[in-house]
Amino acid sequence: MGRLTGGDPSLRRRINSAVVLHALRGAGSPTLTDLTRVTGLSRPTVEGVIEGLIEAGLVAESVPEEGEARRQGRPARRFRFRVEAGHLLGVEIGPHRVAALVSGLDGRIIGAGSREVSETASADDRLDRVRLVIADVLRRTGIARTSLRAVGVGSPGIVEADGTVRLGTALPGWTGLALGQRLQRSFRCPVLVENDANAAAVAEHWKGSGKDSDDIVFVLAGLSPGAGSLIGGRLHRGFGGAAGEIGALHLLGREVSPEKLLSPTDEPLHPLDEQAVANVFALARQGDVRAQAAVERFIQRLVHDVAALVLALDPEVVVVGGWAAGLDGVLDPLRDELARYCLRPPRVTLSLLGEAAVATGALRLALDHVEEELFAVEGTVTARH
């Protein structure tokens, strides 16, 4: 495409279409008069744009209610944005499960599914399980694969812009995996891959504990915690996609690995054994002295790691999610520690989305892509620039 200028008719048409689509999506079933008033465009321009959008399958004429026809004679034509004109998919790939959500173009979830997967599964086996989950969700919702307009994927690891996992120690065979390319073979639409903590941060900003703030940090708590951040409402990835890797802070002079830190014995825990971690917390609640000491060490490590990120970013809200979100004793020490270190301690809260956070954020990733494409949105939270 050649460079567009302010006087280019194609640019004007695109802008006008975006303005009308935005008005339609937020107004139910407006008339041409309504759209003219809301958009500030002339009636002939709105009429032309509407006809083009109808031909493209994005807009439909609404059927008037019977009462309206009786009251007004021939009612004014009304139009609606066709949320069923395409669909979006959000996918989570984790150590122990894979999950998928599907929605219309409005982002409202209409189908979901998940399957367990072994933490020792190979990359090929894990991707096969992802494909099975997706196929099952599409089948149960009756959505054709060709109807998908974008697919978002949340995955552990440092993810490059092309969907390659530059470093992924949480899953076997994940480092160097061309994840976006591998999944793209199954779809005709764009596939957008994001780090799981980043995806969860986007989800909490969209539908969770951070929806009232544009400056949030989401902590994906675990033996090796990760974090995702939104600054001024935009996802912050860092130059190479490694922003928020607070699980690596123990390398800066701290010799004890997280697996040893939370072990009540001399044997380190397996980094992906969530049940073993939960058992340590359960033993601590039952009064086991060694387990209590291990939990205290873990909490201190977590709060120091989070404090480092909070000092750098000064977020309004810190949302804690992951397996540790439902365990007692995490939030109060985190609040106390942040109050010690930070000039303005942020609000600290649990995730509202729980285990659905990563897939929900991946769905938002897909929705942002479509909004940029269809609605010419200037700034979405997940857009890569």
C-alpha positions in Angstrom: 0.0 0.0 0.0 1.2 3.5 -0.8 1.5 6.2 1.7 -1.8 7.7 2.7 -2.2 11.5 2.9 -4.8 13.7 4.5 -6.5 14.2 1.1 -6.5 10.5 0.2 -10.1 9.3 -0.4 -9.3 5.8 0.9 -8.1 7.2 4.1 -11.2 9.4 4.5 -13.4 6.3 3.9 -11.5 4.3 6.4 -11.8 7.0 9.0 -15.5 7.5 8.3 -16.1 3.7 8.5 -14.3 3.5 11.8 -16.3 6.4 13.3 -19.6 4.9 12.2 -18.6 1.4 13.5 -17.7 2.8 16.8 -21.0 4.6 17.0 -23.0 1.5 16.0 -21.2 -0.8 18.5 -22.0 1.5 21.4 -25.5 2.6 20.6 -27.7 -0.5 20.1 -29.8 0.0 17.0 -29.5 3.7 16.0 -31.2 5.3 13.0 -29.4 7.3 10.3 -30.4 10.5 12.1 -28.9 9.2 15.3 -25.6 8.2 13.6 -25.4 11.6 11.9 -25.8 13.4 15.2 -23.3 11.2 17.1 -20.6 11.1 14.4 -20.9 14.6 13.1 -20.8 13.3 9.5 -23.3 14.3 6.9 -26.3 12.1 6.2 -25.2 11.2 2.7 -21.8 10.2 4.0 -23.3 8.0 6.8 -25.7 6.4 4.3 -22.7 5.5 2.0 -20.7 4.1 4.8 -23.6 2.0 6.1 -24.2 0.5 2.7 -20.5 -0.4 2.4 -20.5 -2.0 5.9 -23.6 -4.0 5.1 -21.9 -5.3 2.0 -18.9 -6.2 4.1 -21.1 -8.2 6.5 -20.3 -6.0 9.5 -23.6 -4.2 9.8 -27.2 -5.4 9.4 -30.5 -3.5 9.3 -32.5 -4.1 12.5 -36.1 -5.4 12.2 -38.4 -2.8 13.8 -40.6 -3.8 16.8 -44.2 -4.3 16.0 -45.3 -1.6 18.4 -43.0 0.9 16.8 -44.4 0.2 13.4 -48.0 0.7 14.6 -47.1 4.0 16.4 -45.1 5.7 13.7 -46.3 4.2 10.4 -43.2 3.4 8.4 -40.4 3.4 11.0 -37.0 4.9 10.4 -34.4 2.3 9.4 -32.2 1.1 12.2 -28.9 -0.6 12.1 -26.7 -2.8 14.3 -23.2 -4.0 14.4 -23.1 -7.7 13.7 -21.1 -9.2 16.5 -21.6 -12.6 14.9 -19.8 -11.4 11.8 -16.6 -13.0 13.2 -15.3 -14.7 16.2 -12.2 -14.5 18.5 -10.3 -17.1 20.3 -8.2 -16.8 23.5 -5.9 -19.7 24.5 -3.9 -20.4 27.6 -1.0 -22.8 27.5 0.2 -23.8 31.0 2.3 -26.4 32.8 -0.8 -28.4 33.9 -3.6 -27.4 31.7 -4.5 -25.8 28.4 -7.7 -23.8 28.0 -9.6 -21.8 25.3 -12.3 -19.2 25.2 -14.3 -18.1 22.2 -16.3 -14.9 21.7 -18.1 -12.8 19.1 -16.6 -9.5 17.9 -17.9 -7.8 21.1 -15.7 -9.9 23.3 -18.6 -11.6 25.1 -17.6 -15.2 25.8 -19.9 -17.8 24.2 -17.8 -21.0 24.7 -15.0 -22.3 26.9 -13.1 -25.5 27.4 -9.9 -26.9 29.1 -7.9 -30.1 29.4 -5.3 -31.3 31.8 -1.7 -31.8 30.5 1.3 -33.3 32.2 4.1 -30.9 33.2 6.5 -33.3 31.6 4.7 -33.3 28.2 6.8 -32.6 25.2 6.2 -29.4 23.2 4.5 -31.5 20.4 2.2 -33.3 22.9 1.3 -30.0 24.5 0.4 -28.4 21.2 -1.6 -31.4 20.2 -3.6 -31.0 23.4 -4.1 -27.3 22.6 -5.5 -28.2 19.2 -7.9 -30.7 20.7 -9.3 -28.1 23.2 -9.8 -25.6 20.4 -11.5 -28.1 18.1 -13.8 -29.2 20.9 -14.8 -25.6 21.8 -15.5 -24.7 18.2 -17.5 -27.9 17.7 -19.6 -27.3 20.8 -20.4 -23.7 19.9 -21.0 -24.4 16.3 -18.4 -21.9 15.1 -16.5 -22.5 11.9 -12.8 -22.1 12.1 -13.0 -19.8 9.0 -15.1 -17.5 11.1 -12.2 -16.7 13.4 -10.7 -13.2 12.9 -7.9 -13.4 15.4 -6.4 -15.9 18.0 -4.6 -14.7 21.1 -2.3 -17.1 23.1 -0.9 -16.8 26.6 2.2 -18.8 27.2 5.0 -19.0 29.9 8.3 -17.5 28.8 9.8 -14.5 27.2 7.9 -14.1 23.9 9.2 -12.2 20.9 7.0 -10.1 18.6 6.8 -12.9 16.0 5.5 -15.4 18.6 8.8 -17.2 19.2 9.6 -18.2 22.8 13.1 -16.8 23.3 13.3 -18.3 26.8 10.8 -20.6 28.4 12.1 -22.7 31.3 8.7 -23.6 32.7 7.8 -26.1 29.9 9.9 -28.8 28.4 11.1 -27.9 24.9 9.7 -24.4 25.1 12.9 -22.3 24.7 13.3 -21.4 21.1 9.9 -22.8 20.1 8.4 -20.9 17.1 5.0 -21.1 18.9 3.2 -18.5 16.8 4.4 -20.2 13.6 3.4 -23.6 14.8 -0.1 -22.5 15.8 -0.6 -20.4 12.7 -0.7 -23.6 10.6 -4.1 -24.3 12.1 -5.7 -20.9 11.3 -6.3 -18.5 8.4 -6.4 -15.5 10.8 -3.6 -13.9 12.7 -2.2 -15.7 15.8 -0.8 -13.4 18.5 1.3 -14.9 21.3 1.9 -13.2 24.6 3.6 -14.0 27.9 1.1 -15.4 30.3 1.6 -12.8 33.1 1.2 -10.0 30.5 -2.0 -11.6 29.3 -3.3 -11.9 32.8 -2.5 -8.2 33.5 -4.5 -7.3 30.4 -7.4 -9.5 31.6 -7.5 -7.9 35.1 -7.5 -4.4 33.5 -10.4 -5.5 31.2 -12.6 -7.5 33.5 -10.9 -7.9 36.9 -9.4 -6.2 39.9 -7.6 -3.6 37.8 -10.4 -2.4 35.6 -10.6 1.0 37.4 -6.9 1.8 37.0 -4.5 2.3 34.1 -1.4 1.6 36.1 -1.4 -1.9 37.4 1.0 -4.8 38.1 -0.2 -8.4 37.9 1.8 -10.9 39.9 1.6 -14.5 38.7 2.7 -16.0 41.9 4.5 -19.3 42.0 7.9 -20.8 42.8 9.3 -18.6 40.1 6.9 -15.6 40.0 6.3 -13.5 36.9 4.6 -10.2 36.5 2.8 -8.2 33.8 2.4 -4.4 33.9 0.2 -1.8 32.3 1.6 1.8 32.3 -0.9 4.5 31.4 -3.3 1.8 30.1 -0.8 0.1 27.8 1.0 -3.2 28.2 4.7 -2.8 29.0 6.8 -5.6 27.5 10.2 -4.0 27.6 12.6 -3.8 24.7 13.0 -7.6 24.4 9.8 -8.8 26.0 11.4 -9.6 29.3 9.8 -6.9 31.5 8.4 -8.3 34.7 10.6 -11.4 35.0 10.9 -10.9 38.8 11.5 -14.7 39.2 15.1 -14.0 38.2 15.8 -11.5 40.9 17.2 -14.2 43.2 20.1 -14.4 40.8 21.2 -11.0 41.9 23.2 -12.1 45.0 20.6 -14.5 46.3 22.0 -18.0 46.2 19.0 -20.0 47.4 16.8 -21.0 44.5 13.0 -20.8 44.9 12.7 -24.6 44.8 14.9 -24.8 47.9 13.3 -21.8 49.5 9.9 -23.3 49.9 11.1 -26.8 50.7 10.6 -27.9 54.4 13.2 -30.6 53.9 16.7 -30.7 52.4 15.3 -31.7 49.0 14.3 -28.9 46.6 10.7 -29.0 45.2 10.1 -29.6 41.6 9.5 -26.2 40.0 6.3 -27.3 38.3 4.9 -29.5 41.1 2.0 -27.2 42.3 0.6 -29.9 44.5 3.8 -30.1 46.5 3.7 -26.4 46.9 0.1 -26.5 48.1 1.1 -29.3 50.6 3.8 -27.1 52.1 1.2 -24.3 52.7 -1.3 -26.9 54.2 1.4 -28.2 56.5 2.2 -24.7 57.6 -1.5 -24.0 58.5 -1.5 -27.2 60.5 1.4 -26.0 62.6 4.4 -27.7 61.1 7.3 -25.6 62.1 9.6 -26.4 59.2 6.8 -25.7 56.7 5.9 -22.5 58.5 9.5 -21.4 58.1 9.5 -22.3 54.4 6.3 -20.4 53.8 7.8 -17.4 55.6 10.9 -17.5 53.4 8.8 -17.8 50.3 6.6 -14.8 51.3 9.6 -12.6 52.1 11.1 -13.5 48.7 7.9 -12.7 46.9 7.3 -9.4 48.6 10.8 -8.2 48.0 10.6 -9.2 44.3 7.2 -7.4 44.0 8.6 -4.4 45.9 11.4 -4.0 43.4 8.9 -3.8 40.5 6.6 -1.4 42.4 9.5 0.9 43.2 10.4 1.1 39.5 6.8 1.5 38.1 4.8 3.1 40.9 1.5 1.3 40.0 -1.8 2.2 41.5 -2.8 -1.5 42.0 -1.0 -4.8 42.5 -3.1 -7.8 41.6 -2.0 -11.2 42.9 -3.0 -14.3 40.9 -1.7 -17.7 40.1 -1.7 -20.7 42.5 -0.7 -18.5 45.5 -3.8 -16.2 45.1 -6.0 -18.5 47.2 -3.5 -19.2 49.9 -3.6 -17.5 53.3 -0.9 -15.2 54.4 0.2 -13.6 51.1 -1.6 -10.3 50.9 -1.0 -8.8 54.4 2.8 -9.3 54.4 2.9 -7.9 50.8 1.0 -4.8 51.9 3.2 -4.4 55.0 6.4 -4.8 53.0 5.3 -2.4 50.3 4.4 0.1 53.0 8.0 -0.2 54.3 9.7 0.3 51.0 7.4 2.5 48.9 6.7 6.2 49.2 3.2 5.6 48.0 2.2 2.0 48.6 -0.2 0.6 45.9 -3.5 -1.1 46.6 -3.0 -4.8 46.8 -5.8 -7.2 45.9 -6.5 -10.7 44.7 -7.3 -11.6 41.1 -11.0 -11.7 40.3 -10.5 -14.0 37.3 -8.6 -16.8 39.0 -7.5 -19.5 36.6 -9.4 -17.9 33.7 -7.1 -14.8 33.7 -4.5 -15.9 31.1 -7.1 -17.1 28.6 -9.2 -14.0 29.1 -6.2 -11.8 28.5 -5.4 -13.8 25.4 -9.0 -13.2 24.2 -8.5 -9.4 24.8 -5.3 -9.6 22.8 -7.3 -11.0 19.8 -10.1 -8.4 20.3 -7.5 -5.5 20.4 -6.1 -6.8 17.1 -9.6 -6.8 15.5 -10.4 -3.4 16.9 -7.2 -1.9 15.4 -8.1 -3.5 12.1 -11.8 -2.7 11.9 -12.2 0.3 14.1 -8.9 2.1 13.6 -8.4 2.3 17.4 -5.4 4.6 18.0 -4.1 2.9 21.2 -5.0 -0.6 22.4 -3.5 -2.0 25.6 -1.9 -4.9 23.8 -0.7 -3.5 20.4 2.9 -4.0 19.6 4.7 -0.9 18.3 
